[in-house]
Amino acid sequence: MSRIPTGFGMIVRVDRYACGCHYMRCDYHDGSIGERTIRHDGKVLPTELRPEQGA
Protein backbone atom coordinates (compact mmCIF):
# COMPACT_ATOMS: atom_id res chain seq x y z
CA MET A 1 0.00 0.00 0.00
CA SER A 2 1.22 3.47 -0.85
CA ARG A 3 -0.29 6.71 0.48
CA ILE A 4 0.76 9.68 -1.58
CA PRO A 5 -0.13 13.26 -0.60
CA THR A 6 -0.45 15.17 -3.86
CA GLY A 7 -0.14 18.72 -2.61
CA PHE A 8 -3.48 19.52 -4.24
CA GLY A 9 -5.67 18.72 -1.24
CA MET A 10 -6.03 14.99 -1.76
CA ILE A 11 -4.36 11.77 -0.71
CA VAL A 12 -4.04 8.87 -3.14
CA ARG A 13 -3.85 5.29 -1.86
CA VAL A 14 -2.66 2.57 -4.25
CA ASP A 15 -2.69 -1.15 -3.43
CA ARG A 16 -1.00 -3.47 -5.95
CA TYR A 17 -1.36 -7.23 -5.74
CA ALA A 18 0.91 -10.03 -6.96
CA CYS A 19 -1.70 -11.16 -9.51
CA GLY A 20 -1.54 -7.76 -11.25
CA CYS A 21 -4.80 -6.33 -9.90
CA HIS A 22 -4.76 -2.95 -8.20
CA TYR A 23 -7.02 -0.68 -6.18
CA MET A 24 -6.84 3.12 -6.06
CA ARG A 25 -8.60 5.46 -3.64
CA CYS A 26 -8.50 9.27 -3.68
CA ASP A 27 -9.51 11.17 -0.55
CA TYR A 28 -10.32 14.75 -1.58
CA HIS A 29 -10.05 17.89 0.59
CA ASP A 30 -13.86 18.23 0.77
CA GLY A 31 -14.27 14.73 2.24
CA SER A 32 -15.41 13.02 -0.97
CA ILE A 33 -13.84 9.75 -2.05
CA GLY A 34 -13.10 8.28 -5.45
CA GLU A 35 -12.27 4.59 -5.86
CA ARG A 36 -11.26 2.35 -8.74
CA THR A 37 -10.48 -1.37 -8.85
CA ILE A 38 -8.68 -2.72 -11.91
CA ARG A 39 -8.26 -6.44 -12.55
CA HIS A 40 -5.04 -7.99 -13.81
CA ASP A 41 -6.53 -8.15 -17.33
CA GLY A 42 -7.17 -4.39 -17.35
CA LYS A 43 -10.94 -4.51 -16.78
CA VAL A 44 -12.20 -1.72 -14.52
CA LEU A 45 -14.68 -3.10 -11.98
CA PRO A 46 -17.75 -1.09 -10.95
CA THR A 47 -17.55 0.55 -7.53
CA GLU A 48 -20.51 0.45 -5.18
CA LEU A 49 -21.38 3.86 -3.72
CA ARG A 50 -21.41 4.21 0.06
CA PRO A 51 -22.96 7.02 2.15
CA GLU A 52 -19.61 8.85 2.52
CA GLN A 53 -19.38 8.93 -1.29
CA GLY A 54 -22.62 10.84 -1.69
CA ALA A 55 -24.94 7.93 -2.47
Stockholm file with secondary structure:
# STOCKHOLM 1.0

chainA/1-55         MSRIPTGFGMIVRVDRYACGCHYMRCDYHDGSIGERTIRHDGKVLPTELRPEQGA
#=GR chainA/1-55 SS CEEEECSSSEEEEEEECTTSCEEEEEEETTSCEEEEEECTTSCEECCCCCGGGTC
#=GC SS_cons        CEEEECSSSEEEEEEECTTSCEEEEEEETTSCEEEEEECTTSCEECCCCCGGGTC
//
